[in-house]
């Protein structure tokens, strides 16, 4: 059995790998692409998701693909399903960091800390706080109340925020996907934390933006394609909503000339939420090894992606 694995993870993985596993430790995408054709197992995450997708497209016999990322939108799920490939993701690896980043976004927006930093850069001493909103007694709608969504909700609740989640089933008092749109105008914070699927494309469009409070903020730590960015730019320019904290956009990297960079009250954080930690690779390696043992033993694996549902 052959595995193609990242050379960066070699010190974490190699001492615990079974002796009969043939491993190719790839250094770059060209190296991975050459080795993956006859591989059975692959962990080929790269900085650019399209590089990962292009590498996997060259595989012919993969039985299991591991990714440390929670989102699986770069993967050809239909092809994997047709080939009988198992895909496991990294749900939970970045959960704490991403949840903290979402709370950072809410706090930065409430206190307009982006403007505070700019004032400090200009060495201007102000006596008037740019942001005066208190989180206490505000309301947040979290679209996608899974692992990360619940963690965001728990942290915001500690600030006195009234939190409502959105789930497919409407469990535990959450709203269902067909119910939240009619109530979006009730919330001060609309936070996107759902997995990216065909059903979530442009989830927040012109209608949803028009229905939001003019004082409300959009916070996206999910995927950029969940927001109609043209409609968002228009809403920001025309002050239809208070602002947007965007950790994810589309495309990534965002071209320098894109209007989102200069849209009023837009705070962009370059998809850094999951990277704002030091333990991501260690957690990923531990999860890979646990799933490798289960895979070889024919036992249930963690974080198996439903290829038909897309998450």
C-alpha positions in Angstrom: 0.0 0.0 0.0 1.4 3.4 -1.0 0.8 6.8 0.6 1.7 10.3 -0.6 2.2 12.5 2.4 3.6 16.0 3.1 7.3 16.2 3.9 6.5 18.8 6.5 4.6 16.2 8.5 7.3 13.6 8.3 8.7 14.2 11.8 5.2 13.9 13.3 4.1 10.8 11.3 7.1 8.6 10.4 7.9 7.2 13.9 4.3 5.9 14.1 3.7 4.6 10.6 3.4 0.9 10.0 6.6 -0.7 8.5 4.8 -2.1 5.5 3.4 1.2 4.3 5.3 2.6 1.3 5.5 6.4 1.7 6.4 9.1 -0.7 7.1 12.4 1.2 6.3 15.1 -1.3 8.1 18.5 -1.3 6.0 20.4 -3.8 3.0 20.0 -6.0 5.0 18.8 -9.0 6.5 16.1 -6.8 3.1 15.1 -5.4 1.5 15.0 -8.8 4.2 12.6 -10.1 3.8 10.3 -7.1 0.0 10.2 -6.7 -0.9 8.2 -9.8 -0.7 4.8 -8.2 -1.2 5.9 -4.5 -3.8 4.3 -2.2 -3.7 7.0 0.4 -3.1 10.7 0.0 -2.7 13.8 2.2 -1.8 16.5 -0.3 -3.1 19.8 1.1 -1.4 22.8 -0.4 -1.5 26.5 0.1 -3.7 27.0 -3.0 -6.7 24.7 -3.0 -6.7 24.4 -6.8 -3.2 22.9 -6.6 -4.6 20.2 -4.3 -7.5 19.6 -6.7 -5.1 19.4 -9.7 -2.9 16.9 -7.9 -5.8 14.7 -6.9 -7.1 14.7 -10.5 -4.0 12.8 -11.5 -4.7 9.9 -9.1 -6.1 6.6 -10.4 -6.5 4.3 -7.4 -7.0 6.3 -4.3 -8.8 4.5 -1.5 -8.6 7.3 1.1 -7.9 11.0 0.9 -7.2 13.0 4.1 -7.4 16.7 4.4 -6.7 18.9 7.4 -9.2 21.4 6.3 -12.9 21.3 7.2 -14.1 22.6 3.9 -14.0 20.1 1.0 -15.3 22.4 -1.8 -12.0 22.1 -3.8 -12.4 18.3 -4.2 -14.1 16.5 -7.0 -16.6 14.7 -4.8 -18.5 13.1 -7.7 -15.3 11.5 -9.0 -14.4 10.3 -5.5 -17.9 8.8 -5.1 -17.7 7.1 -8.5 -14.3 5.6 -7.6 -15.3 4.6 -4.1 -12.7 6.9 -2.4 -13.1 7.7 1.3 -12.6 11.4 2.1 -12.0 12.5 5.7 -11.7 16.1 6.7 -10.2 18.2 9.5 -13.4 19.2 11.3 -12.4 20.2 14.8 -8.7 20.8 14.1 -9.1 24.5 13.6 -12.4 24.9 15.6 -11.1 26.9 18.5 -9.0 29.2 16.4 -11.8 29.9 13.9 -14.4 30.4 16.6 -12.1 32.9 18.4 -11.6 34.7 15.1 -15.3 35.1 14.6 -15.6 36.6 18.1 -12.7 38.9 17.2 -14.7 40.0 14.1 -17.7 40.8 16.2 -15.7 42.7 18.8 -13.7 44.6 16.1 -16.9 45.6 14.4 -18.6 46.7 17.7 -15.7 48.8 18.8 -14.5 49.6 15.2 -11.0 48.6 16.2 -10.0 48.8 12.5 -10.5 52.6 12.8 -8.7 52.7 16.1 -5.6 51.1 14.5 -5.7 53.6 11.6 -5.9 56.5 14.0 -2.9 55.1 15.9 -1.0 54.7 12.6 -1.6 58.4 11.9 -0.6 59.2 15.5 -4.0 60.9 16.0 -5.2 61.1 19.6 -9.0 60.9 19.6 -11.4 61.5 22.5 -14.3 59.9 20.7 -14.5 56.1 20.4 -15.1 55.1 16.7 -17.2 52.1 17.9 -19.7 52.4 20.7 -21.7 49.2 20.4 -21.9 46.9 23.4 -22.3 43.2 22.7 -24.5 42.9 25.7 -28.2 42.6 24.8 -27.5 42.3 21.0 -28.7 39.3 18.9 -26.7 37.0 16.7 -27.8 34.6 14.0 -25.3 31.9 13.3 -26.0 30.1 10.0 -24.4 26.7 10.4 -24.6 25.5 14.0 -22.2 22.7 13.9 -19.0 22.3 15.8 -17.6 25.8 15.0 -21.0 27.5 15.1 -21.8 26.2 18.5 -18.4 27.3 19.8 -19.0 30.8 18.4 -22.4 30.8 20.1 -21.0 29.8 23.4 -18.4 32.5 23.4 -20.8 35.2 22.3 -23.3 34.1 24.9 -20.6 34.9 27.6 -20.8 38.5 26.4 -24.5 38.6 26.9 -25.4 38.1 23.2 -28.7 36.3 22.5 -27.7 33.6 20.0 -29.9 31.7 17.5 -28.4 28.9 15.4 -29.5 27.6 12.0 -29.3 23.8 11.4 -30.8 21.6 8.7 -32.9 19.7 11.2 -33.9 22.6 13.5 -32.6 20.7 16.5 -32.3 22.2 20.0 -34.3 25.3 19.3 -32.4 26.3 16.1 -34.0 27.6 13.0 -34.3 25.5 9.9 -32.9 26.7 6.5 -36.4 27.7 5.3 -37.1 29.7 8.5 -34.2 32.1 9.1 -34.6 34.3 6.1 -37.9 35.7 7.3 -36.2 36.6 10.6 -32.8 38.0 9.4 -33.9 41.5 10.2 -34.1 40.7 13.9 -30.4 40.3 14.3 -27.4 42.6 14.9 -24.9 40.0 13.8 -25.3 37.5 10.9 -22.5 35.0 11.1 -21.8 32.4 8.4 -20.3 29.2 9.7 -21.9 26.6 7.4 -20.1 24.1 5.1 -20.0 25.1 1.5 -22.3 23.1 -0.7 -24.3 23.6 -3.9 -27.2 24.8 -1.7 -25.1 27.5 0.0 -24.0 29.3 -3.1 -24.8 33.1 -2.7 -26.7 32.2 0.4 -26.5 35.9 1.3 -27.7 37.9 -1.7 -29.3 41.2 -2.4 -32.6 40.2 -0.8 -31.0 39.0 2.4 -28.8 42.1 2.7 -31.8 44.3 2.1 -33.7 42.5 4.9 -30.9 43.0 7.4 -30.9 45.8 9.9 -29.0 48.9 8.6 -27.1 48.6 11.9 -26.2 44.9 11.4 -22.9 43.4 10.5 -22.2 40.3 8.3 -19.4 38.0 9.6 -18.2 35.3 7.2 -15.7 32.7 8.5 -17.2 30.0 6.2 -16.6 30.3 2.5 -16.6 33.3 0.2 -19.0 31.9 -2.3 -21.8 32.0 0.3 -22.0 35.7 -0.3 -23.0 37.5 -3.5 -20.1 39.9 -3.4 -21.4 42.3 -6.0 -24.6 42.7 -3.9 -22.5 43.0 -0.7 -20.3 45.8 -2.2 -23.4 47.7 -3.3 -25.0 47.2 0.2 -21.8 48.6 1.8 -21.4 51.5 -0.6 -25.1 52.5 -0.1 -24.8 51.9 3.7 -27.7 49.4 3.6 -25.8 47.4 6.4 -23.3 48.6 8.9 -20.4 46.5 7.7 -18.9 43.2 6.9 -16.0 41.2 8.6 -14.8 38.8 5.9 -12.3 36.1 6.7 -13.2 34.4 3.4 -13.9 35.8 0.0 -13.9 34.6 -3.6 -11.6 34.3 -5.3 -8.7 33.8 -3.0 -6.3 35.5 -3.1 -8.6 38.5 -3.8 -7.2 40.6 -6.7 -5.8 43.9 -5.6 -8.2 45.8 -7.8 -11.3 44.1 -6.3 -13.8 46.6 -5.0 -14.2 44.7 -1.7 -10.7 46.0 -0.6 -12.0 49.6 -0.6 -15.7 49.1 0.2 -16.7 51.2 3.2 -16.8 49.3 6.5 -15.4 46.1 5.1 -12.8 44.4 7.2 -10.8 41.6 5.3 -8.6 39.1 7.1 -7.2 37.0 4.3 -8.6 33.6 5.5 -6.2 33.7 8.5 -8.7 32.4 11.1 -7.7 28.7 10.9 -4.0 29.7 10.7 -4.1 31.8 13.8 -2.7 29.0 16.0 0.4 26.9 16.4 -1.0 23.4 16.8 -2.8 22.8 13.5 -0.3 20.5 12.0 0.2 18.5 15.3 -3.6 18.0 15.5 -3.8 17.0 11.9 -1.0 14.5 12.2 -2.7 12.9 15.2 -6.0 12.7 13.4 -4.3 11.2 10.3 -2.6 8.5 12.4 -5.8 7.6 14.2 -7.7 7.3 10.9 -4.9 5.4 9.3 -5.1 2.7 12.0 -8.9 2.5 11.6 -8.6 2.4 7.8 -6.2 -0.5 7.9 -8.3 -2.3 10.4 -11.6 -1.8 8.5 -13.0 0.1 11.4 -15.1 3.4 11.4 -13.0 6.5 10.7 -13.4 10.0 12.1 -14.7 12.9 10.0 -15.8 10.9 7.0 -17.3 13.2 4.5 -20.7 12.5 3.0 -19.7 12.9 -0.6 -23.3 13.2 -1.8 -24.1 16.0 0.7 -20.8 17.7 0.3 -19.8 17.9 4.0 
